[in-house]
Amino acid sequence: MERHIEILLLSNDCVMVPGLGGFMTHHVCAKYNDKDYLLIPPLRTLGFNPKLKANDNLLAQSYVEAFDISFPEAMQRIEDEVGELHERLLNDGIYTFNGIGTLSVNNEGNIEFMPIKAGLLTPELYAFDALPIKMLTDLPNTKTLKVEEANKETAKANVIELKPDDNVPVFDKDSKDDAIKIKVSVIRNVAAVIIALLGFFLFTSPLATGNLEMGMVNINTDMLYQIMPKVIVSEGSKTTKPIIKKEETEHSPKSIEVKNKETKQDLKVAETKNVYCIVMASQISQTNGETFLNTVHKEGFTSAKMIANKNSRKIVYGEFTSEAKAHEELKKLHTNKFFKQAWVYEIKQ
């Protein structure tokens, strides 16, 4: 039983054991241990509630698939194992589920549960281990870099400003001959003119040619269509009649046919309704299902039948138009031994 419960808890948050109680999973978040300086990873732990008496049929279906037995046989097998477990608790006072935890009886006669410390088997949390991380306050003091001051220092650059005087010549020859003098302001003005001319030829000319081509392409031809006649007749040719397209109105034969098809499809969709039935047994083999059907038919439930859905088979009883009617019938038959573990199932057509 413990192996079935452990496997079922991989994909379910709760597994009920008829006559014993329910096992429920809980998620524990990651936490930090200040004493050992360890970051403990998250885990899934387990709790037990002996007051849960409802049956979710998960454990019984697992027995049916594992041992290839019928649903009533699986329920009987679970009942026998739970009875043995209660005897062990009364005699020894403790019972251990491998990989799950330990059940024990306290002084008041109540059942207590202690889960395993390692946590429940969870594939999503594989390879997570405790990580040693120290606090920043426990690390040795280190020199901190003052970023703001460093940025200010790097921002200050040694810049040499040249303030040329217009009266200072660039070339000056101290000779008796005529000296060539060029002012800095003249050089500055000539450079500005050259840059302006280069920018004009590099950027303005391609845009102008592109606009010219776009203008030639986008010539408005509406005037030509207004001047030309609507019908051109050449010599020796016959007069042509304009072709007039007939628009399909709402009352045309084609539109009526389309509407008729749509109404027929709507009627077909409206006619298909789901059917509800009562499941007496599920997850059974072909031979076990036929044996169970023969037993049920002998008891007078002749409307019971076997249905197959994908890889599973079910023994169902009756066909009801609504879920409420199916539940009413189930309440009437709940006292019968074949309907104690039955439930309502919807058959989609």
C-alpha positions as CSV (number, residue, x, y, z in Angstrom):
1,M,0.0,0.0,0.0
2,E,2.8,2.5,0.9
3,R,4.3,2.2,-2.6
4,H,0.9,3.0,-4.2
5,I,0.4,6.0,-2.0
6,E,3.9,7.3,-2.7
7,I,3.4,7.1,-6.5
8,L,-0.1,8.6,-6.3
9,L,1.3,11.6,-4.3
10,L,3.6,12.5,-7.2
11,S,0.6,13.8,-9.2
12,N,-2.0,14.4,-6.5
13,D,-2.1,16.6,-3.5
14,C,-4.3,14.3,-1.5
15,V,-4.8,10.5,-1.4
16,M,-7.6,8.9,0.7
17,V,-7.2,5.5,2.4
18,P,-10.7,4.1,3.2
19,G,-11.0,3.3,6.9
20,L,-7.7,5.0,7.8
21,G,-7.6,8.7,6.7
22,G,-6.2,11.0,4.2
23,F,-2.5,11.9,3.3
24,M,-2.1,15.6,2.2
25,T,1.0,17.2,0.7
26,H,2.3,20.7,1.7
27,H,4.9,22.9,0.0
28,V,7.6,24.3,2.3
29,C,9.5,27.4,0.9
30,A,13.2,27.8,1.0
31,K,14.6,29.2,4.2
32,Y,17.9,30.5,5.7
33,N,19.5,29.0,8.8
34,D,21.3,31.8,10.7
35,K,23.2,29.4,13.0
36,D,24.7,27.1,10.3
37,Y,24.8,29.8,7.5
38,L,22.9,27.4,5.2
39,L,20.2,28.2,2.6
40,I,17.8,25.2,2.8
41,P,16.1,24.4,-0.5
42,P,12.3,24.0,-0.8
43,L,10.6,20.7,-0.2
44,R,7.2,18.9,-0.2
45,T,6.2,17.5,3.2
46,L,3.3,15.4,4.1
47,G,0.4,15.6,6.6
48,F,-2.2,13.0,7.8
49,N,-5.8,13.6,8.9
50,P,-7.6,10.5,10.3
51,K,-11.0,12.3,10.3
52,L,-11.2,12.2,6.5
53,K,-13.5,9.4,5.7
54,A,-14.5,10.1,2.1
55,N,-13.2,7.8,-0.7
56,D,-11.7,9.4,-3.8
57,N,-11.1,5.9,-5.5
58,L,-7.5,6.8,-6.4
59,L,-6.0,4.0,-4.3
60,A,-8.6,1.4,-5.6
61,Q,-7.9,2.3,-9.2
62,S,-4.2,2.0,-8.6
63,Y,-4.8,-1.6,-7.3
64,V,-7.0,-2.4,-10.3
65,E,-4.3,-1.4,-12.7
66,A,-1.4,-3.0,-10.8
67,F,-3.0,-6.4,-10.0
68,D,-5.5,-6.6,-12.9
69,I,-8.5,-7.2,-10.6
70,S,-12.0,-5.8,-10.5
71,F,-13.0,-2.7,-8.5
72,P,-14.9,-4.6,-5.8
73,E,-11.9,-6.9,-5.3
74,A,-9.6,-4.0,-5.0
75,M,-11.8,-2.4,-2.3
76,Q,-11.8,-5.7,-0.4
77,R,-8.1,-5.9,-0.6
78,I,-7.6,-2.4,0.7
79,E,-10.1,-3.1,3.6
80,D,-8.1,-6.2,4.6
81,E,-4.7,-4.3,4.6
82,V,-6.2,-1.5,6.6
83,G,-7.5,-4.0,9.2
84,E,-4.0,-5.5,9.5
85,L,-2.6,-2.0,9.9
86,H,-5.0,-1.2,12.8
87,E,-4.0,-4.5,14.5
88,R,-0.3,-3.5,14.3
89,L,-1.0,-0.1,15.8
90,L,-2.9,-1.7,18.7
91,N,-0.2,-4.2,19.4
92,D,3.0,-2.3,18.7
93,G,1.7,1.3,18.9
94,I,3.6,2.3,15.7
95,Y,3.6,1.6,12.0
96,T,6.1,2.9,9.4
97,F,5.4,3.7,5.8
98,N,8.7,3.6,3.9
99,G,9.3,6.9,2.0
100,I,6.2,8.5,3.6
101,G,6.4,8.6,7.5
102,T,5.4,6.9,10.7
103,L,1.9,6.4,12.3
104,S,1.7,6.1,16.1
105,V,-0.9,6.0,18.8
106,N,-0.7,8.6,21.6
107,N,-1.8,8.2,25.2
108,E,-5.3,9.3,24.4
109,G,-5.7,6.6,21.7
110,N,-5.5,9.0,18.7
111,I,-3.4,8.4,15.7
112,E,-0.4,10.7,15.1
113,F,1.7,11.0,12.0
114,M,5.4,12.0,11.7
115,P,6.6,12.6,8.1
116,I,10.1,11.8,7.0
117,K,12.6,14.7,7.4
118,A,13.9,14.5,3.8
119,G,10.5,15.4,2.4
120,L,8.3,13.7,-0.1
121,L,9.6,12.3,-3.4
122,T,9.3,15.2,-5.9
123,P,11.0,15.2,-9.3
124,E,10.7,19.0,-9.6
125,L,13.0,19.4,-6.6
126,Y,15.8,16.9,-7.6
127,A,19.4,18.0,-7.2
128,F,18.5,20.8,-4.7
129,D,20.9,20.8,-1.8
130,A,21.7,23.1,1.1
131,L,23.9,26.0,0.0
132,P,26.4,27.6,2.5
133,I,26.1,31.4,2.3
134,K,27.6,33.8,4.9
135,M,26.1,37.1,5.9
136,L,27.7,40.3,4.6
137,T,28.1,41.5,8.2
138,D,30.2,38.5,9.0
139,L,32.7,39.1,6.1
140,P,35.9,41.0,6.8
141,N,35.9,44.8,6.2
142,T,36.9,45.7,2.7
143,K,37.6,49.0,1.2
144,T,34.7,50.4,-0.7
145,L,35.1,52.5,-3.8
146,K,33.4,55.8,-3.8
147,V,31.9,55.8,-7.3
148,E,30.6,59.3,-7.2
149,E,34.0,60.8,-6.3
150,A,35.7,58.7,-8.9
151,N,33.3,59.9,-11.5
152,K,33.9,63.5,-10.5
153,E,37.7,63.0,-10.8
154,T,37.5,61.4,-14.2
155,A,35.1,64.1,-15.4
156,K,37.8,66.7,-14.7
157,A,40.1,66.7,-17.7
158,N,43.0,68.9,-18.3
159,V,41.8,71.1,-21.2
160,I,44.1,73.7,-22.7
161,E,42.0,76.5,-24.1
162,L,43.5,78.3,-27.1
163,K,42.2,81.8,-27.4
164,P,43.6,83.1,-30.6
165,D,43.9,86.8,-31.0
166,D,42.7,88.2,-34.3
167,N,45.7,90.5,-34.3
168,V,48.3,87.7,-33.9
169,P,49.5,86.5,-37.3
170,V,50.0,82.8,-38.0
171,F,53.0,83.3,-40.2
172,D,55.3,86.2,-39.6
173,K,58.6,86.6,-41.3
174,D,60.8,89.1,-39.7
175,S,62.5,90.2,-42.9
176,K,62.8,93.1,-45.0
177,D,60.6,91.5,-47.7
178,D,56.8,91.7,-47.6
179,A,55.4,89.4,-44.9
180,I,52.4,87.0,-45.5
181,K,49.9,87.4,-42.6
182,I,46.8,85.1,-42.3
183,K,44.4,85.8,-39.5
184,V,42.8,82.9,-37.5
185,S,39.3,84.4,-38.1
186,V,39.8,84.1,-41.9
187,I,40.7,80.4,-41.6
188,R,37.7,79.8,-39.4
189,N,35.3,81.5,-41.9
190,V,36.8,79.6,-44.9
191,A,36.4,76.3,-43.1
192,A,32.8,77.0,-42.3
193,V,32.0,77.8,-46.0
194,I,33.7,74.6,-47.2
195,I,31.7,72.4,-44.7
196,A,28.5,74.1,-45.8
197,L,29.1,73.4,-49.5
198,L,30.0,69.8,-48.8
199,G,26.8,69.3,-46.7
200,F,24.8,70.9,-49.5
201,F,26.1,68.6,-52.2
202,L,26.1,65.4,-50.1
203,F,22.7,65.6,-48.6
204,T,20.6,68.0,-50.7
205,S,21.2,66.5,-54.1
206,P,20.0,62.9,-53.5
207,L,16.9,64.2,-51.9
208,A,16.1,66.4,-54.8
209,T,16.6,63.7,-57.4
210,G,14.4,61.3,-55.3
211,N,11.6,63.9,-55.0
212,L,11.8,64.4,-58.8
213,E,11.4,60.7,-59.5
214,M,8.6,60.4,-57.1
215,G,6.9,63.4,-58.7
216,M,7.2,61.8,-62.2
217,V,5.8,58.5,-60.9
218,N,2.8,60.1,-59.0
219,I,1.4,61.9,-62.1
220,N,-2.4,62.3,-61.7
221,T,-4.2,60.5,-64.6
222,D,-7.7,61.3,-63.4
223,M,-7.9,64.2,-66.0
224,L,-7.2,61.7,-68.8
225,Y,-10.0,59.4,-67.7
226,Q,-12.5,62.4,-67.6
227,I,-11.6,63.5,-71.1
228,M,-11.7,60.0,-72.8
229,P,-15.1,58.7,-73.7
230,K,-16.7,55.9,-71.8
231,V,-17.1,53.6,-74.8
232,I,-14.5,53.7,-77.7
233,V,-15.9,52.5,-81.0
234,S,-13.5,51.9,-83.9
235,E,-14.5,51.9,-87.6
236,G,-16.0,48.7,-88.9
237,S,-16.5,47.3,-85.4
238,K,-19.8,46.5,-83.8
239,T,-21.3,48.4,-81.0
240,T,-20.6,46.9,-77.7
241,K,-23.0,46.8,-74.8
242,P,-21.9,47.5,-71.3
243,I,-21.7,44.4,-69.0
244,I,-23.9,44.8,-66.0
245,K,-23.2,42.6,-63.0
246,K,-26.2,41.3,-61.2
247,E,-25.8,41.7,-57.5
248,E,-27.0,38.9,-55.3
249,T,-29.8,40.0,-53.1
250,E,-30.7,38.5,-49.8
251,H,-33.6,36.7,-51.5
252,S,-31.5,35.1,-54.3
253,P,-31.5,31.3,-54.6
254,K,-27.8,31.1,-53.6
255,S,-28.3,33.0,-50.4
256,I,-31.4,31.0,-49.5
257,E,-29.4,27.7,-50.0
258,V,-26.6,29.0,-47.7
259,K,-29.1,29.9,-45.0
260,N,-30.8,26.5,-45.3
261,K,-27.5,24.8,-44.8
262,E,-26.6,26.9,-41.8
263,T,-30.0,26.2,-40.1
264,K,-29.6,22.4,-40.8
265,Q,-26.1,22.5,-39.1
266,D,-27.6,24.4,-36.1
267,L,-30.3,21.8,-35.8
268,K,-27.7,19.0,-35.9
269,V,-25.7,20.7,-33.2
270,A,-28.8,21.2,-31.0
271,E,-29.8,17.6,-31.4
272,T,-26.5,16.2,-30.0
273,K,-26.9,16.0,-26.2
274,N,-24.6,14.4,-23.6
275,V,-25.8,11.4,-21.7
276,Y,-25.2,10.7,-18.0
277,C,-24.8,7.3,-16.4
278,I,-23.8,5.6,-13.2
279,V,-20.3,4.1,-13.1
280,M,-20.3,0.8,-11.1
281,A,-16.7,-0.2,-11.8
282,S,-13.7,1.3,-13.8
283,Q,-10.2,0.4,-14.9
284,I,-11.1,-3.3,-15.4
285,S,-9.9,-5.9,-17.9
286,Q,-12.2,-7.5,-20.5
287,T,-12.5,-10.8,-18.6
288,N,-13.2,-9.2,-15.2
289,G,-15.7,-6.9,-16.8
290,E,-17.6,-9.7,-18.4
291,T,-17.7,-11.6,-15.2
292,F,-18.9,-8.6,-13.2
293,L,-21.6,-7.9,-15.9
294,N,-23.0,-11.5,-15.6
295,T,-23.2,-11.1,-11.8
296,V,-25.0,-7.7,-12.1
297,H,-27.4,-9.0,-14.7
298,K,-28.4,-11.9,-12.5
299,E,-29.2,-9.5,-9.7
300,G,-31.7,-7.7,-12.0
301,F,-29.7,-4.8,-13.3
302,T,-30.1,-5.7,-17.0
303,S,-29.3,-2.2,-18.3
304,A,-25.7,-2.4,-17.1
305,K,-23.2,-2.5,-19.9
306,M,-19.5,-2.1,-20.6
307,I,-18.0,0.9,-22.4
308,A,-14.4,1.5,-23.5
309,N,-12.7,4.9,-23.6
310,K,-9.2,4.9,-24.9
311,N,-7.3,2.3,-22.8
312,S,-9.9,2.0,-19.9
313,R,-13.1,0.1,-19.6
314,K,-16.1,1.0,-17.3
315,I,-19.2,-0.8,-16.2
316,V,-22.1,1.7,-16.4
317,Y,-25.7,1.6,-15.5
318,G,-28.6,3.5,-17.1
319,E,-28.8,6.5,-19.5
320,F,-30.1,9.8,-18.1
321,T,-30.7,13.1,-19.9
322,S,-29.4,15.2,-17.0
323,E,-26.9,15.0,-14.2
324,A,-29.6,15.6,-11.6
325,K,-31.7,12.6,-12.7
326,A,-28.6,10.4,-12.5
327,H,-27.8,11.6,-8.9
328,E,-31.5,10.9,-7.9
329,E,-31.2,7.3,-9.2
330,L,-27.8,6.9,-7.5
331,K,-29.3,7.9,-4.1
332,K,-32.0,5.2,-4.5
333,L,-29.5,2.5,-5.4
334,H,-26.8,3.6,-2.9
335,T,-27.8,1.0,-0.4
336,N,-27.1,-1.8,-2.8
337,K,-23.6,-3.4,-2.6
338,F,-22.9,-2.8,-6.3
339,F,-23.5,0.9,-6.0
340,K,-21.7,1.8,-2.7
341,Q,-18.7,3.1,-4.5
342,A,-20.5,4.2,-7.7
343,W,-20.4,7.8,-9.1
344,V,-22.0,9.8,-12.0
345,Y,-20.2,9.9,-15.3
346,E,-20.9,12.0,-18.4
347,I,-20.8,10.3,-21.8
348,K,-20.0,12.9,-24.5
349,Q,-21.6,12.1,-27.9
